[in-house]
Structure formats: structure tokens, C-alpha cells
Amino acid sequence: MTKDPGLEALLDLHGQTFVEDGGYWYKIEAWRVAPSTERPHGIRYNLTFHNKWNQRLFGFDNAHAVAEKAGGRFSGRRMVYDHRHLSPQDKGTPYGFSSAQQLLTDFFDEVNRFMQEVGQ
């Protein structure tokens, strides 16, 4: 894996909670783990965005596997760990993790998009 300039920034944010206007808030959890099939990049993470009632509205994590449809008609499904939850009901949609820096960018893009939609 090539050097990821956002990795130290992500790890430094571990355990931090930030409050936005309107009572919205987000939390970032990220720590190193031994690289594995499930987490080849060696990072375990959970970035979540919540409303003032503590309901998770969306998030990015790799805490559990989600199914990804594979290429062919009979090829079955592959389980992936990097995923995002696009709504409180979403059980997980595969996320193409490329770097910690891109993860942070994608998460904060979603935070900014949401805040603009609600007029905050």
C-alpha cells in the first residue's frame, strides 16, 4: 500500500465528537489493526453522523460484512467489510475504500451535503 497522507489525520481524530448547527453531530473512530482479508488496509473505522436525538443518519464503517453483487449471473455474492450506511434503515452498501484521506473526504462531503439540504 502506498503512503496515505490522510492516515495520521484519521487516526488523530479517533474518539472525537463534533457538534454542528441544529444539534447534529458526528463521531470518528479509527485505529490500526493487523491487515487481514476483511481489512487489507489495516484500519478499523466507524465515522457516523447523528441528529439531536442521537439517531445515526448515515455513516461509513467496516465493523461487519455486507454483500456485494459479483460480476456474472451465477457468480454469487462477495462479502465486503468497507461499507456505508446511507440512511438509518440501510444495512450497508459496499464502499470502495481507497485511502484514509479519501474516506475523510467522502464522509465530510456527505456531512456538508446533508447540512446544506437541511439549510444549516
C-alpha positions in Angstrom: 0.0 0.0 0.0 1.3 3.4 -0.9 1.7 6.2 1.8 -1.6 7.6 2.7 -1.3 11.3 3.8 -4.7 11.2 5.5 -4.0 8.2 7.6 -2.4 10.1 10.5 -5.2 12.7 10.4 -7.8 9.9 10.5 -6.1 8.2 13.4 -5.7 11.5 15.3 -9.4 12.0 15.1 -10.1 8.7 16.9 -12.7 9.2 19.7 -13.5 12.8 18.7 -17.1 14.0 18.6 -18.0 17.2 16.8 -21.3 19.2 17.0 -22.8 21.0 14.1 -25.7 23.5 13.9 -29.2 22.2 14.7 -27.9 19.6 17.2 -26.4 17.4 14.5 -23.2 15.7 15.5 -20.6 13.2 14.2 -18.1 10.9 15.7 -14.9 9.4 14.3 -13.4 6.2 15.5 -10.3 4.8 13.7 -7.5 2.6 14.8 -4.8 0.3 13.3 -5.4 -3.4 13.1 -3.4 -6.2 11.6 -4.1 -6.3 7.9 -6.4 -9.1 7.0 -8.7 -10.3 4.2 -11.5 -8.2 5.8 -9.4 -5.1 6.4 -6.4 -5.3 4.0 -5.6 -1.6 4.6 -5.0 -2.4 8.4 -7.6 0.2 9.6 -10.8 -0.4 11.5 -13.1 2.7 11.3 -16.5 4.0 12.1 -17.5 7.5 11.0 -21.1 8.3 11.9 -23.4 11.3 11.6 -26.3 11.8 14.0 -29.3 14.0 14.7 -30.1 15.7 18.0 -32.0 12.6 19.1 -28.8 10.5 18.7 -30.2 8.6 15.7 -27.5 7.7 13.2 -28.4 9.3 9.9 -25.5 7.9 7.9 -22.0 6.6 8.3 -19.0 4.8 6.9 -17.5 1.7 8.7 -16.0 -1.7 8.3 -17.3 -3.3 11.5 -19.3 -6.1 9.7 -19.6 -7.6 6.3 -22.2 -6.6 3.7 -22.9 -8.4 0.4 -21.6 -7.1 -2.9 -23.1 -8.4 -6.1 -20.5 -10.1 -8.1 -19.9 -9.9 -11.9 -21.6 -12.9 -13.5 -25.1 -14.2 -13.5 -24.2 -17.3 -11.5 -21.1 -16.0 -9.6 -22.9 -15.3 -6.3 -22.1 -12.6 -3.9 -18.9 -11.5 -2.3 -18.8 -10.2 1.2 -17.0 -6.9 1.8 -16.3 -5.1 5.0 -15.8 -1.4 3.9 -19.3 0.0 3.5 -21.5 2.9 4.2 -25.0 3.3 5.6 -26.9 5.8 3.6 -29.9 6.1 5.9 -31.0 4.9 9.3 -32.6 1.8 7.7 -29.7 0.9 5.4 -28.0 -2.3 6.5 -24.9 -1.4 4.4 -23.8 -0.6 0.9 -20.3 -1.5 -0.2 -17.8 1.4 -0.2 -14.7 1.3 -2.3 -12.1 2.2 0.3 -9.0 3.6 -1.5 -7.3 5.6 1.3 -7.9 7.2 4.7 -7.7 10.6 3.0 -10.5 9.7 0.6 -12.6 8.2 3.4 -12.4 11.5 5.3 -13.2 13.5 2.1 -16.2 11.3 1.3 -17.5 11.4 4.8 -17.2 15.2 5.1 -18.7 15.7 1.6 -21.7 13.8 2.9 -21.8 15.9 6.1 -21.7 19.1 4.0 -24.3 17.9 1.6 -26.7 16.9 4.4 -26.2 20.2 6.2 -26.9 22.2 3.0 -30.0 20.1 2.4 -31.4 20.9 5.8 -30.4 24.6 5.5 -27.7 24.6 8.1 
